[in-house]
Amino acid sequence: MPAASVEREATVEDLNQAKSRFWSKMKAFAGKVPFGKDAVALYYFITDPAVSFVAKGAAIAALLYFISPADVVPDTIPIAGLLDDAGVIAGVISMLGSQLKPFKDRAAQWVKSGQTPEE
């Protein structure tokens, strides 16, 4: 039996879910994931009103995958549990390329401060 397709366009509900659940997940895994700064850059990208909703689609999907408790390899499995998340984040970072430069700069500031920013 073929696997069901989960491909679809991101919705406003997806955006709101990613925004509302991101920081609790990030705080729980900060310092434990080497892709933390990239995840924060994607968060800043999806929350920027100047970025078109269409452009945000892949970033929203990547962050929803990261914050979801049900993914291919559960996060509770040491090391391997976050490797799939890292792969998804890295793929989207690569895809968005230079569009993320200003958001990566902001993420670097967050890493230094360790504080959840105000939107």
Secondary structure as UniProt FT lines:
FT   HELIX           12..29
FT   TURN            30..32
FT   TURN            34..35
FT   HELIX           36..47
FT   TURN            49..50
FT   HELIX           53..67
FT   TURN            75..76
FT   TURN            78..79
FT   HELIX           80..96
FT   HELIX           97..100
FT   HELIX           101..113
//
